[in-house]
Amino acid sequence: MKQCNTFEDLQALGTEKIHEKTHISRDKVELVLTKSYGDIGRVQFMGFMSILEREYGIDLNSIKQEYLEFQSVHQKTMPQKESVILQATSNSKPKWMLVGVVLIALLLIAGYIAQGKMANVPHEDVINLTSAVVQVANDSVDMNVSDENETNATVEIVPEKSAVVSNISKPIDAGKLLILRPVYKVWYGMINMATGERVQNVTTEPISIDLTKNWLIFLGHGRIEIESSAGKTELKEKETVRFICENGILKQISKDEFIEKNGGKNW
């Protein structure tokens, strides 16, 4: 077996072999190898690093530090998803209120049975408390409807900006210029489709693409600005993204398409 001395050696070793040796799930191994730091929690990531260090006898402190730096930048630059927060609130409030209603009703009934005060005409306190319970239940229903409407309104009132797309729906004719500008530090890998030569690095600097060659391009995250002769396109994807650049045309492709173009290999 080839000796692994660096993180790049692990990347070259590949997902399947690392999975077989460490028993870390394949999808998690891929996230680690492609440095998809935004998709792995701190405790889990550090655990994976410890396993890799133990199994392969290498020092991954530089990767751990890179992860911590990414997390620091990521927390400052990633926008808050308000609609998700609103939705979570609207789902949780009615559940807790319904539990409260049930507990109040059970306590009310148990108390009056124990005291022998159940009568044909309810005591005034019972009427008042029961009314309050009904009011809380009604408020729960109203709040659920209101929050649902508020969530829907948020989705309708705050659309995505026209310049921001979740992926590139159409190929980009780069013309004579193609530059990928990462919003924050990213791992990237490029494969020369003619020679199979691989280039990889971690950078915050613009990545200039040589349009005289055809490339397969792999990025650890998709928060980038694509600048070409046709203009600028902003991509906002925290997941890994893959591209093919042939004859000056840049096209975003799926994982399966990338593997097919790369001779059956993920990287």
HUDA-V329507 format. One record per pair of residues at least 4 apart in sequence whose C-alpha atoms are under 6 Angstrom apart, sorted by the first residue. I is the first residue (numbers start at 1). GAP is how many residues later the second one is. D is the distance in whole Angstrom. If there is no record, write none. Layout:
BEGIN
i=I gap=GAP d=D
i=I gap=GAP d=D
END
This chain:
BEGIN
i=4 gap=5 d=5
i=5 gap=53 d=6
i=11 gap=22 d=6
i=15 gap=14 d=6
i=15 gap=15 d=6
i=18 gap=4 d=6
i=19 gap=4 d=5
i=19 gap=5 d=5
i=19 gap=7 d=6
i=31 gap=4 d=6
i=31 gap=5 d=5
i=34 gap=186 d=5
i=35 gap=185 d=6
i=36 gap=184 d=5
i=40 gap=5 d=6
i=41 gap=4 d=6
i=52 gap=4 d=6
i=53 gap=4 d=5
i=53 gap=5 d=5
i=70 gap=4 d=6
i=74 gap=4 d=6
i=90 gap=57 d=5
i=94 gap=4 d=6
i=94 gap=46 d=5
i=107 gap=4 d=6
i=112 gap=5 d=5
i=112 gap=6 d=6
i=126 gap=4 d=6
i=139 gap=4 d=6
i=142 gap=4 d=6
i=143 gap=4 d=6
i=149 gap=4 d=6
i=153 gap=4 d=6
i=154 gap=4 d=6
i=164 gap=70 d=5
i=165 gap=70 d=6
i=166 gap=70 d=6
i=171 gap=79 d=6
i=171 gap=80 d=5
i=172 gap=77 d=6
i=172 gap=78 d=5
i=173 gap=76 d=5
i=174 gap=4 d=6
i=174 gap=54 d=5
i=174 gap=55 d=5
i=174 gap=74 d=6
i=174 gap=75 d=6
i=175 gap=54 d=5
i=177 gap=51 d=5
i=177 gap=52 d=5
i=178 gap=31 d=6
i=178 gap=49 d=6
i=178 gap=50 d=5
i=179 gap=28 d=6
i=179 gap=29 d=5
i=179 gap=47 d=6
i=179 gap=48 d=5
i=180 gap=26 d=6
i=180 gap=27 d=5
i=180 gap=45 d=6
i=180 gap=46 d=5
i=181 gap=25 d=4
i=181 gap=43 d=5
i=181 gap=44 d=5
i=182 gap=22 d=6
i=182 gap=42 d=4
i=183 gap=40 d=6
i=183 gap=41 d=5
i=184 gap=20 d=6
i=185 gap=18 d=5
i=185 gap=19 d=4
i=186 gap=16 d=5
i=186 gap=17 d=6
i=186 gap=34 d=6
i=187 gap=14 d=6
i=187 gap=15 d=4
i=187 gap=32 d=6
i=187 gap=33 d=5
i=188 gap=12 d=6
i=188 gap=13 d=6
i=188 gap=30 d=6
i=188 gap=31 d=4
i=189 gap=10 d=6
i=189 gap=11 d=4
i=189 gap=28 d=6
i=189 gap=29 d=5
i=190 gap=8 d=6
i=190 gap=9 d=5
i=190 gap=26 d=6
i=190 gap=27 d=5
i=191 gap=5 d=6
i=191 gap=6 d=6
i=191 gap=7 d=5
i=191 gap=24 d=6
i=191 gap=25 d=5
i=192 gap=4 d=5
i=192 gap=5 d=5
i=192 gap=23 d=5
i=193 gap=21 d=6
i=193 gap=22 d=5
i=211 gap=37 d=5
i=214 gap=31 d=6
i=214 gap=32 d=5
i=215 gap=29 d=6
i=215 gap=30 d=5
i=216 gap=27 d=6
i=216 gap=28 d=5
i=217 gap=25 d=6
i=217 gap=26 d=5
i=218 gap=24 d=5
i=219 gap=21 d=6
i=219 gap=22 d=5
i=220 gap=20 d=5
i=221 gap=17 d=5
i=221 gap=18 d=5
i=221 gap=19 d=4
i=222 gap=14 d=6
i=222 gap=15 d=4
i=222 gap=16 d=5
i=222 gap=19 d=6
i=223 gap=12 d=6
i=223 gap=13 d=5
i=223 gap=14 d=5
i=224 gap=11 d=5
i=225 gap=8 d=6
i=225 gap=9 d=4
i=226 gap=6 d=6
i=226 gap=7 d=5
i=227 gap=4 d=6
i=227 gap=5 d=4
i=242 gap=10 d=6
i=242 gap=11 d=6
i=243 gap=8 d=6
i=243 gap=9 d=4
i=243 gap=10 d=5
i=244 gap=6 d=6
i=244 gap=7 d=5
i=245 gap=4 d=5
i=245 gap=5 d=4
i=259 gap=5 d=5
i=259 gap=6 d=5
i=259 gap=7 d=5
i=260 gap=4 d=5
END
